[in-house]
Amino acid sequence: MPASTPMPAPAPDATGSVPADDPSIFTLDLRGLRQRWAGRSALSPISAETMTGTDLRAQALGSTQERLMEHAGTAVAAAVRALAVDVGRWGTGPIVILCGPGNNGGDGFVAARRLALAGARVIVANVSADARPRGDAAARNWDRIARDAGIDKVHLPVARDVAIFGQGIGKAAVVVDALLGTGVRGALRDPIRSAVEIITRARAIGVPVVAVDTPTAVDLSSGEPSEPAVRADLTVTFHRPKTGLLTRRGAAYAGKVLVAPIGIPPKADRG
């Protein structure tokens, strides 16, 4: 759908609440979350490009990037907990969150903090050459968990570090893919490529995988994967359904999909 095409305002969610302001979502199973956010899933799908424009308009209207990230990461945390409880893996091992250098990684940092508050043991891997994210919102959320003694943090700047870290991936209760969101072009490069391979190995031995917004290297507009790409059991995408996750190939990589609200105002949804 072109960015210039007007779209109807989003329907209100069941409670009118957004994730960071709705602590009850941490008591819900996956079915309950789907019902809570049913208004989101019922909306018309949009492309990655349209979502980028919507996000920018939301920020121009006063919704800060950091606040949008807080809602997104909280939604991911609630979904990870619900999945882990549903399949009997909550408390059986750490929640491992693999975070890339951009805003997708920032969502992962928020999810780590929220999961730790919910009682999970959390391991966060910063998969990037940089020890600290470059984006302001992601960097601030990294700084918040960097001071948190309840979260184990590791920096994986090169493929060898990822490979060593991955030797214990089978002990994870759930693996969260917060590596890359939109904008992937062509084959992945290390250390992200090696991290995707670790996620693939984890899923092959029965560890559930949750993707943030889109499985890494799966295009949110077309659903076409780059090489390699993450296959998730559950994908938590934001604000509206995405066209790429509804295609045959995109759906095969995304697994089940939850569409979570992140507090984007209705006016931002208009081209």
C-alpha positions as CSV (number, residue, x, y, z in Angstrom):
1,M,0.0,0.0,0.0
2,P,1.6,3.3,-1.0
3,A,2.5,5.6,1.9
4,S,0.4,8.4,0.3
5,T,-2.8,6.3,0.4
6,P,-5.0,7.3,3.4
7,M,-5.8,4.5,5.8
8,P,-8.6,4.2,8.3
9,A,-7.6,4.9,11.9
10,P,-6.7,1.9,13.9
11,A,-9.5,0.2,15.9
12,P,-9.0,0.5,19.7
13,D,-7.5,-2.5,21.4
14,A,-9.6,-4.6,23.8
15,T,-8.4,-2.6,26.9
16,G,-7.3,0.6,25.2
17,S,-3.9,0.0,26.8
18,V,-0.4,-0.2,25.3
19,P,2.0,-2.9,26.5
20,A,4.2,-0.8,28.8
21,D,1.1,0.5,30.6
22,D,-0.6,-2.9,30.8
23,P,1.1,-5.2,33.4
24,S,-1.7,-7.7,33.1
25,I,-0.3,-8.9,29.8
26,F,2.3,-10.9,31.8
27,T,-0.5,-13.0,33.2
28,L,-1.8,-14.0,29.8
29,D,-1.1,-17.0,27.6
30,L,-0.6,-16.7,23.8
31,R,-4.3,-17.0,23.2
32,G,-5.0,-14.3,25.7
33,L,-2.4,-12.0,24.1
34,R,-4.0,-12.6,20.7
35,Q,-7.4,-11.7,22.1
36,R,-6.0,-8.7,24.0
37,W,-4.5,-7.3,20.7
38,A,-7.2,-8.6,18.3
39,G,-7.8,-5.1,17.1
40,R,-4.3,-4.9,15.7
41,S,-4.5,-8.1,13.7
42,A,-7.8,-7.1,12.2
43,L,-6.3,-4.0,10.6
44,S,-5.2,-3.9,6.9
45,P,-1.6,-4.9,6.3
46,I,1.2,-2.4,5.5
47,S,4.6,-2.6,3.9
48,A,7.9,-1.9,5.7
49,E,8.2,1.4,3.9
50,T,4.7,2.5,5.0
51,M,5.5,1.5,8.6
52,T,8.7,3.6,8.5
53,G,6.7,6.6,7.4
54,T,4.1,5.9,10.1
55,D,6.8,5.6,12.7
56,L,8.4,8.9,11.7
57,R,5.0,10.7,11.7
58,A,4.3,9.3,15.2
59,Q,7.6,10.8,16.4
60,A,6.8,14.1,14.8
61,L,3.5,14.0,16.7
62,G,5.3,13.6,20.0
63,S,5.6,9.8,20.4
64,T,9.3,9.5,21.2
65,Q,11.3,6.6,19.7
66,E,12.3,5.5,23.2
67,R,8.6,5.2,24.2
68,L,7.7,3.3,21.1
69,M,10.6,1.0,21.8
70,E,9.5,0.5,25.4
71,H,6.1,-0.7,24.2
72,A,7.6,-2.9,21.5
73,G,10.0,-4.6,23.8
74,T,7.4,-5.1,26.5
75,A,5.1,-6.8,24.0
76,V,8.0,-9.1,23.0
77,A,8.7,-9.9,26.7
78,A,5.0,-10.8,27.4
79,A,4.9,-13.0,24.3
80,V,8.2,-14.8,25.1
81,R,6.9,-15.5,28.6
82,A,3.5,-16.7,27.3
83,L,5.2,-19.0,24.8
84,A,7.6,-20.4,27.4
85,V,4.8,-21.1,29.8
86,D,2.6,-22.6,27.1
87,V,5.2,-25.1,26.1
88,G,6.4,-25.9,29.6
89,R,9.8,-24.2,29.3
90,W,9.4,-21.2,31.6
91,G,12.1,-21.5,34.3
92,T,13.9,-24.4,32.6
93,G,16.8,-22.3,31.4
94,P,17.8,-18.8,30.4
95,I,16.0,-16.7,27.9
96,V,18.7,-15.9,25.4
97,I,18.2,-12.6,23.4
98,L,20.5,-12.0,20.4
99,C,20.5,-8.3,19.7
100,G,21.8,-6.5,16.6
101,P,23.2,-3.0,16.4
102,G,20.0,-1.1,15.5
103,N,16.5,-0.5,16.9
104,N,15.6,-4.2,16.6
105,G,18.3,-4.8,19.1
106,G,17.0,-2.0,21.2
107,D,13.6,-3.7,21.4
108,G,15.5,-6.8,22.6
109,F,17.2,-4.8,25.4
110,V,13.8,-3.6,26.6
111,A,12.5,-7.2,26.4
112,A,15.4,-8.4,28.5
113,R,14.7,-5.9,31.2
114,R,11.0,-6.7,31.3
115,L,11.6,-10.5,31.3
116,A,14.1,-10.1,34.2
117,L,11.4,-8.2,36.1
118,A,9.0,-11.1,35.4
119,G,11.4,-13.5,37.1
120,A,13.3,-14.9,34.1
121,R,17.0,-15.5,33.9
122,V,18.1,-13.5,30.9
123,I,21.2,-13.6,28.8
124,V,21.7,-10.7,26.3
125,A,24.2,-11.0,23.5
126,N,25.2,-7.8,21.7
127,V,26.0,-9.1,18.3
128,S,27.9,-6.1,16.8
129,A,31.4,-4.8,16.2
130,D,30.4,-1.9,18.5
131,A,30.3,-2.4,22.2
132,R,27.4,0.1,22.5
133,P,24.6,0.6,20.0
134,R,24.8,3.7,17.8
135,G,21.2,4.7,17.8
136,D,20.2,7.0,20.7
137,A,17.1,5.0,21.9
138,A,18.8,1.6,21.6
139,A,21.9,3.0,23.3
140,R,19.9,4.3,26.3
141,N,18.2,0.9,26.7
142,W,21.6,-0.8,26.5
143,D,22.8,1.5,29.2
144,R,19.8,0.6,31.4
145,I,20.5,-3.1,31.3
146,A,24.3,-2.6,31.5
147,R,23.7,-1.5,35.1
148,D,21.4,-4.3,35.8
149,A,23.0,-7.1,37.8
150,G,20.0,-9.5,37.0
151,I,20.9,-9.8,33.3
152,D,24.0,-11.5,32.0
153,K,25.5,-9.5,29.1
154,V,28.0,-10.6,26.5
155,H,29.5,-8.8,23.6
156,L,30.0,-10.9,20.4
157,P,31.9,-8.7,17.9
158,V,33.2,-11.4,15.6
159,A,32.1,-14.8,14.3
160,R,34.4,-16.7,16.5
161,D,32.9,-15.2,19.6
162,V,29.4,-16.1,18.3
163,A,30.5,-19.7,17.7
164,I,31.9,-20.1,21.2
165,F,28.7,-18.5,22.7
166,G,26.6,-20.9,20.6
167,Q,28.0,-24.0,22.1
168,G,25.6,-23.7,25.1
169,I,22.6,-22.5,23.1
170,G,20.7,-25.8,23.8
171,K,20.4,-24.8,27.4
172,A,18.1,-21.9,26.5
173,A,14.4,-22.0,27.3
174,V,13.7,-19.6,24.4
175,V,15.9,-17.8,21.9
176,V,14.9,-14.3,20.9
177,D,15.9,-13.0,17.5
178,A,16.4,-9.3,17.8
179,L,19.2,-9.1,15.3
180,L,17.8,-7.2,12.3
181,G,14.5,-5.7,11.3
182,T,13.9,-4.0,8.0
183,G,16.5,-2.9,5.5
184,V,18.3,-6.1,4.9
185,R,19.8,-6.4,1.4
186,G,21.7,-9.4,0.1
187,A,23.6,-12.1,2.0
188,L,24.2,-11.5,5.7
189,R,27.7,-10.7,7.0
190,D,29.3,-11.7,10.2
191,P,28.8,-11.6,13.1
192,I,25.1,-11.5,12.2
193,R,25.4,-14.4,9.8
194,S,26.9,-16.6,12.5
195,A,24.2,-15.6,15.0
196,V,21.5,-16.6,12.5
197,E,23.2,-20.0,12.2
198,I,23.2,-20.3,16.0
199,I,19.5,-19.6,16.1
200,T,18.9,-22.2,13.3
201,R,20.8,-24.8,15.3
202,A,18.9,-24.0,18.5
203,R,15.5,-24.4,16.7
204,A,16.7,-27.7,15.2
205,I,17.2,-29.1,18.7
206,G,13.8,-28.0,20.0
207,V,14.5,-24.5,21.4
208,P,11.6,-22.2,20.5
209,V,12.5,-19.1,18.6
210,V,10.7,-15.7,18.9
211,A,11.4,-13.0,16.3
212,V,11.2,-9.3,16.9
213,D,9.1,-7.6,14.2
214,T,10.3,-9.9,11.5
215,P,12.6,-13.0,11.4
216,T,16.1,-11.7,10.6
217,A,16.7,-11.4,6.8
218,V,13.0,-11.8,5.9
219,D,11.7,-8.8,4.1
220,L,8.6,-7.3,5.8
221,S,7.2,-6.0,2.5
222,S,7.7,-9.0,0.2
223,G,8.3,-11.9,2.6
224,E,11.4,-12.9,0.6
225,P,14.3,-14.2,2.7
226,S,18.0,-13.3,2.3
227,E,20.6,-16.0,3.0
228,P,20.6,-17.2,5.6
229,A,17.3,-16.3,7.3
230,V,15.8,-17.0,10.7
231,R,12.8,-19.4,10.9
232,A,10.8,-18.5,14.0
233,D,8.1,-20.3,15.9
234,L,6.5,-16.9,16.8
235,T,7.0,-13.4,15.4
236,V,5.8,-10.3,17.3
237,T,5.3,-7.5,14.8
238,F,4.1,-4.0,15.7
239,H,1.1,-1.7,15.0
240,R,-0.3,-3.4,11.9
241,P,0.1,-6.7,10.1
242,K,2.9,-6.6,7.6
243,T,2.4,-7.6,4.0
244,G,5.6,-9.8,3.9
245,L,4.5,-11.9,6.8
246,L,1.3,-12.8,5.0
247,T,2.9,-14.2,1.9
248,R,3.5,-17.9,1.7
249,R,7.2,-17.7,2.1
250,G,7.1,-15.0,4.8
251,A,4.5,-16.9,6.8
252,A,6.7,-20.0,6.6
253,Y,9.6,-18.2,8.2
254,A,7.5,-16.2,10.7
255,G,5.5,-19.0,12.3
256,K,2.6,-17.7,14.4
257,V,2.3,-14.0,14.3
258,L,1.2,-11.6,17.0
259,V,0.5,-7.9,16.1
260,A,1.1,-5.7,19.2
261,P,0.2,-2.1,19.7
262,I,3.0,0.3,20.4
263,G,1.2,3.6,21.0
264,I,1.3,5.1,17.5
265,P,-1.4,7.8,17.4
266,P,-4.2,7.5,14.8
267,K,-3.1,10.7,13.0
268,A,0.3,9.1,12.2
269,D,-1.5,6.3,10.2
270,R,-2.6,8.7,7.5
271,G,-0.4,9.4,4.5
